[in-house]
Amino acid sequence: MATFLTIIIVVGALLAFIAAISALRAGLRLRRARAALEAEIGAEVIRLAGRASKLEGSLAALNARAEMLPVRISSLQQNLATLGVLTGALGTSLRQAQKVLTSAGMKSALAKPVAQLSRSFRNTRS
């Protein structure tokens, strides 16, 4: 009877060891996927923030040129004003996202969706 219990304990310990190793490997894969996704998102946010800044500058130049026109088209000015507000909001949002990504990193609660996104991204690249 003692031999049977010893065998059960050893088999249980072996299964627990295998499960622990699997969990460690999954954790390491998740960590790598999270770091890769964080880097990609950070780079994309930086790129978009730069483009939004260029867009804001171009919009300011276009607005200045529109004011210089002898005939003012009110709908064009309204559209430019709306576009200016939206561009400013986009630029602000992207700068805030950039600050969040660089200072705080991603929350651990997002680990599973991040891993799934990374996995699907890698699958589409292959």
N, C-alpha and C positions, 0 to 999 in steps of 0.2 A: 504494500500500500504506500509506503514511504517513497519507493522508487517511482511509482506512478505519479504521485504529487510532485516529486522533483522534476520529472519529465514535463509535466504540465507547466510548472513554474519556469523552467528553462525555455520552453517553447513560447510562453507568454512574454518572457523577457526579450527573446529574439524578435518576436513580432513588434514589441514596443520599440526596440532599437531600430528596426527597419522603418517603422513609422516616423521615428524621430529624424532619421537621416532624410527621409522623403520630405518632411516638413522643413528641414534646414535647406534642402536644395530648392524647394519651392520659394522659400523666403529669399534666398539669394537671387533667384531668377526675378522675383518681384522687385527686389531692390535695384537690379540692373535695368529692368524695364522702366521703373519709375525714374531713374537717373537719366536714361536715354530720352524718355518722353519729356521730362522737365527741361532738358537741354534743347530739344527740338521746339518746344512751346516757347521757351525763353527767347530763342533765336528768331522765331516767327514773330513774336510780340515786338521785339526790338526792330525788326525789319518793317513791320506795319506801323510802328510809332514813327519811324523815319519817313515813311511814305506819307503818313498823315501830316507830319510837319511840313513836308514839301507841298502837300495839297493846301495847307493853310496859307503858306507863302504865295502860292500861285493864285489862290482865291483872293488874297488881299490885293495883289497886283491887278487882277481882273476887275475887282471892285473899284480900284482907283481909276482904271481905264474907263470903266462904265460911267463913272461920275464926270469924266472929262468930255463925254459925248454931248454934242449940242442938244440932241433930242433925247429926252429921258423916257425910257420905256418902263412904266411902273411894274408890270408883271415880271420883267427881267430883274429889276432891282429886288422885288419881293423874293423871287427864286434865289437870287444871290444871297440875300439875307438869310433865308431858310437854310441854304447850303452852308453858309458860314456857321450858323448855329450848330447844324448837324456835324460839320467837320470839326468844330471845336469840341463838341461832346465826344466824338470818336477819338480825337487826340487825347483828351483828358482820360477817357476810359482806358485807352491803351497804355498811357503812362502809369495809371494806377495799377493796371494788371502787371505791368513790368515791375513796379515797385513790390507788389505782393509776391511775384514769382522770385525776385532776387532776394528779398529780405526774409520772408517767412517760409518759402518753399511750399510744396504742396502738402495738404493735410493727409494724415495717414488714413482717414476715412475714405479717401479717394483711391486707395491702393488697388482694390479689385477692379474698378472701372478703368483705371490707368493701365493695369496689366492687360486687360482685355483689349483696350485700344492699341496698345503697343503690339500685342500679338497679331491683331488684325492688320495693323500697318505693316508688320514684317511679312505677313502672308501675302499682302497685295504687292509688295516689292519683289517677292521671289518669282 
